[in-house]
Each structure stands twice: as structure tokens, then as C-alpha cells.
Amino acid sequence: MTSDRRPSLAWLARALPAGPTPFRRFAWAVLAYNVAVVLWGAVVRATGSGAGCGAHWPLCNGVVIPRAPAAETIIEFTHRATSGLSLLLVFALAAWAVAAFPRGHAARRAALGSALLIVTEAGAGAALVLFRWVGQDTSAARGWVVAVHLLNTFFLLGAVALTAAFADRPHGLAVRGRGPVVAAFGLALATLAVSGATGAIAALGDTLYPATSFVAGLQEELVSAAPLLLRLRTVHPPAAIAAAIVLVAAVRVAFRTRSRRVRPLGIGLLLVLGTELCVGGGNVVLLAPVPLQLVHLALADLAWIGVILLGAEVLAPATRTVSAPAPTPAAAAS
């Protein structure tokens, strides 16, 4: 019997706690930390602090640690520092998964996907800075990159969530013969992705073109000569409503399964969705105050993660198998 783990990681497998539970707890912690980093990134955008470190990346104004920084520099530098720690944590999660689980294990694949996505996440952030799509830049390119950045964030959060969910599920999902369920959740994720991307553009429009009143903002959006980022702000509300309808339908499909975990997950997801719609309406009426924007984004992240976890539960194999860490080379030899 031979181990499929690389020998260089044998020491890591011996040093880490055995079993999927400690790994799962670490994965949930990494997920929670990444959500916090995402919210601070929204603070950077909402306060116009994206140019706080100039057009330098990864350095801040050409130095490692800025001296006598302005407020916007502190906000941007804090985001970079917390994002760097996020990258290290996701890499640590991937290393743990490779050391603890055999090749082909679902948690291992999800963790490696997370590592790839954290790299593209950093790349999107670097592009925004290096191309000066920050601060008060109103170019259409900035809007599209912000939308892509949001989608990458969604995929990253989903991959980390699946890493935790698959810790005791080597085969991940059982999709064969379950076409309608797969289609329902695939459509739910697609519509949520569109809603999230348009929401990112709408939030950028709120920052660049703050309205003095609800009526005035609506009039500015409907003018034919309005800037593209301002006109695109009108796309988000109908996209969010469409996503909510599809999501409710997906939850109804989920409720047909017999898993005891499905109902509480589904009910929790519906509560998050209802709250998110109310907060979104409040953002429109109250002209998107920053604290309410952060709550709205947090709920959007939770809704995305909730759909991922609910879909994973509905599509779970009939029999779960707890996967112990792969044996070390020494143990295998004995």
C-alpha cells in the first residue's frame, strides 16, 4: 500500500489534528474572515479610498508601510493587509487539504479551487489599482472590472464553503439522474450572480453619482445623456427581484428531499433573502448610506453561500463517508 500524498507534506499531516472536524472548523473560520475582508473592500469603494496608495501595488505609495498616512491611505492599506492575510489563510487551507485528504477527495478539490480563486481575486484588485480604476474614475471599464471582481469573490466564497461542507463527503455531489434539481440550483446561482454583478455596478454608481433625493436620482438615471454607470444602476432592482423569485423556487425544490438539514438551511436562506430585499429597498429610498450598503453586501454574500450549501446538501450522496486523513508514508509502509 502506498500513499498518494507528496512526501514533502508528510510532516504537515503528522502535525495537524486528525479527522475532518478540525479541518472543517478552520475552513468555516477562513470563510468568515473572507466575508469580513469583502466588507472592508466595500468601505474602500464607498469612501473613495481606492487611490489611497496611489498607482502602486503591492507597495503603498512606493513603500511597504506608509508613514504619516492620510485617512484614505489607512483605509486602503488596511484592506491590502487584510487581503494579504486572506491569501495566506486560503493557501494554508489548501495545503491542509492536500496533506489530509487523498487525491480526488471533494474537499481537496474545493480547497485547491479556493487557492486559484484567491490568486485571481488579488489580480482583480491589482488591476483596479494599476489601471487607476479607483477613486473618482468614471470609466465604463471600471464598472465591468468591478462586476468581474464581485463574481470572483462569489466563486471564492462558494469554494471555501464547499471545502468545509465536503470535509466528510469524499465524493462531493451526486448529480446523476437529478437533472431538475441541478437545473433549479444552477439557475438560482446564475440569477444571483447577475444580481450581484449589477449590484456592484449600482453601488459604484451610488459612490460616483450620489443623488440629493430619490426623485432627483431617478430623473438623473433616466436621462438619455446620463453616464453609463449611472444608467446601469437601474438594472439591479429588477435583477434582484428575478433572482429572489428563482431562489424561492429552488428552495421549494429542495424541500422535497428528506434530509433533515435541508429545511433549516432553506428557511434560513429565505429569511436572509427577505431581509436582503428589505435592506435593498431601504438603500434606494435612503440614497444608499454606507452602513446600509455594508449590510446589503453582507446579506448578498450570505445568500450566495446559503444557496451553495443548500444545493450541496440536496445533491449529497445517499451515504456519507467520513474520510480520515490519508496515511503517512511511514504508516503506509508498515
N, C-alpha and C positions, 0 to 999 in steps of 0.2 A: 504494500500500500504506500502511495506517495502523495505528498501534499501538493496542491496546485498553487499555493501561495509562494510569492517570491521569497527566497531565503533572507533577503535584506530586511524583511518585515517580520521575521520570526520573533525578534526581540520585542517588537511592539505588541504582538499578540500575547506574549507572556506577561507584559507589563500592564495590559489593560484588563478591566474586570471582565469575567466570562459571562456569557449569556446575552440575550437580546435586550433585556430591560435597561441596563446602564447605557447601552448604545442609544436606545430609543429616547431616554431622558435627555441625553446630550443633544440628540437631533432636534427635539422639541425646543430646547434652550437656544440652539442656533437659529431655529425658525423665529422665535420670539425676538431675538436680538436683531435679526434682519428686518423684521417689521419695524422695529424702532429706528433703524438706520434709514429706512424708506421714508418714515415720517419726518425725520430731521432733514432729509433731502427736500421734502416739500417746503420746510421752513426756509431753506436756502432759496428756492424759487420764489416763494411768496414774498420774501423780504428783499428780493432783488440782489442777493448777496453772491450770486454765482461768479461774479467777476472779482470777488474779494481777494483772490490770489493772483489776479492778473491772468495773462495768457500762458501761464506756466503750469506744467503737470509732469511728474507728480510733485515737483517742488512748489512752494508757495511764494510767489513774488521773487523767485530765484534762490530761495534759501530753504533749508529743511524746516526750521522753526522760525516764524516771523517775529520780529522784535517790535514792540510798541504798536501792535496791530490795531486797526480800526475795527468797529463793530462788525462790519460786513466780512472782514478778513477772519475774525474769530469764528463767525458762523460757518463760513466756507471751510476753514481749516479744521474745525471740529468735525464737519461732515467727512472730510477726506480721512481724518484719523480713524473715525469710527468705521468708515468703509474699508479701510485697510485691515482693521481687526476682523471685520466680517469676512474678508477674503481668507485670512489665516484660519478662522474658525471653520469655514466650509472646506478648506483643504485638509484640516485636521479630521473633519468628519469623513471625508473621502478616504484618507489614509487608514482610519479606524475600520471603515467598512471593508477595505481591501485586505486588511490584516485579519479581520474577524470572520468574514464570510467567504465561502468558496466561489469560484468563478460561476457566473450565471445566476447568482442569487439576486433577487429583485432589489433588495436594499443596497447591494453593492452597485448595481447598475444605476439606481436613482442617485446615489451619492456621487458617483463619477459624473453623472449628468449635471449635478449641482455644481461641481468643481468647474466644469466647462462654462456653465452659465454665469458663474461669478466672474469669470475672466471677461466674457462679453459684456457683463454689467459694468465692469471697470472701464472697458473700452468705450462704451457709450458715454460714460461720464467724462472720460478724457476727451472725446471728440467734441462734446459741448464746450469744453474749456478752450481747447486748442484752436477751434474754428470760431471762437468768440460768440457762440450762440448762447450767451448768458446776459445777465443784467437786463438792459432795456432793448436788446436786439429784437427786432420785429420781423425778421426774415421768415419766409414760409419754410425754409429748410429747418429752422429751429423747431417749428411745430411738428414736422414729421419725425425728427430725431427724438423729440420728447415722447412722442407716441410709441416709437420703437423701444425706447428706454423703459417705458411703462410696461410694455408687453414682455420684455426680457425679465423685468422684475417679477411679473406674474409667474412666468415659467420657472424662475429661480425659486420663488416661494413654494410653488407646487412641487418641484423636485425635492426640496428639503422635507416638505410634509410627507411625501411618498416614501422618502428614506426612513422616516420614523414609522410610518404605517406598515412598511414591508419588513420590519425587523424580525418578525416571527412568521413571515409569509414568503418562503423562498421563491415561489412561482409567481408572486405578484397578483396578476389578474387572470381570470378565466373568462375569455370573451367569445369562445367558440359557441355558436348556437344562440347567442344573446344579442343578436343584431339590433332589435328595437331599443334595448337598454343602452347599448353603446351609442346608438344614434341620438337618443334623448340627451345623454350627458355630453356627447360631442357637440351637439347644437347649443346646449347650455353654456359650455365653455367658450364656444365661438362667439355667441352673443355677448357674454360677459367681457370677452377680450375687446370687442368693438366698443362696448360701453366704456371700458376702462381707457382705451386709447383716445376716444373722443372726449372723455372726462379730463384727461391730461391736457389736451389742447384747450378745452374750455377753461381749465384752471390757469393756464398760461395767458389766455385772453383776459381773464379777470385781473391778472397781475399787470399786464401791459396796458390795458384799456379799462381802468376802473370806472364804473358808472357812478353818477351822482344820485341816481334814483332808478327804481325798477323800470319805470316808463321810459326814462331817457336812455337807459341801456338797451331796451328793446328797440327803440327807434334807431339807435346807432347801428345795431346789428342788421336791421332790415334795409338800410340804405345801400343802393347798388354799388356805390363807390367805397363802401366800408372795407377796411383791410381784411385779408383772407383769414387771419387768425381770429378776428372779431366775428366774421360771418360763420366760421366753423363752430363757434360757441353754441349756435342754435341746434347743432346736430346731436349734442349729448342728451338732452332730455328725452327725445323720442327713442334714442338708442337704449337708454337706461330702462324705459318702460317696456320696450320689446324684450330686453334681457330678463326683466323681472317676470314677465309672462311665461317665457320659455323655462326659466328656472323653476317656477311653481309647477309647471307640467312635469319637469324632470323629478321633482320631489314626489309627486303623485305616483310616478312610475316606480320610484324607489320604495314607496310604502307597500307595494305589492309583494315585496320579498319578506322572508320570515326571520331575518337576522334581528336579534334584539338590539343591536347597535344602530340600526337604520333609523328607527323612529325618533330617538332623542337627537341624532345628528340632523335629521330632516327638520324637526321642529325648531332646533336652534338656528339652522340656516334660514328658515322662514322669518324668524324673529330678527335676525341680522338684516335680512333683505327689507323687511318692513321699516325698520329703524333707518336704514340707509336711504330709502325713498323719502322719508320724512325730513331727514337731515339735508338731502339734496334739494328738496323744495325750500327749506329754510335758507340754504345758500343762495338760491335765486332771489328770494324775496328780500333777504337781508344784505344782498350785494357781496356775498362771499367773504365774510370776516375770516381771518387766518385760523383762529381756533376751530371754527366750524369746518373749514376746509380740511384740517387735520383729522377731525372726527370722521368726516366723509371718506377720506382716503383710507383710514384705518378700517372702516366698515367694508369698503370695497375689497381690501386685502383679505379680510376675514371671510367675505362672501366667496371669493375665489378659492381660498384654502378649503372652505366648507364644501364647495361643490367637488373639489378634488377628492377630499376624504370620503364624502358620501358616495361618490362614484366608485372609489376603490373598495368601499365596504360592500356595495351592491354587487360588484363584479368579483368579489373574493372567491377563491376556490372553495368548494364544499367542505373540504377538510383542511384545517390549518395545521402546519407542522412547525414546531418551534425549532429553529435552526441554531444549533450550538456553533461556536466558533470553530473554524477548521483546525485540525490538529497541527501542532508544531512539527517541524521535520524530525526532531528527536523523538517525539511521541509516535510519529508515524513509523519510524524505523523500528521502534520496539514492538 
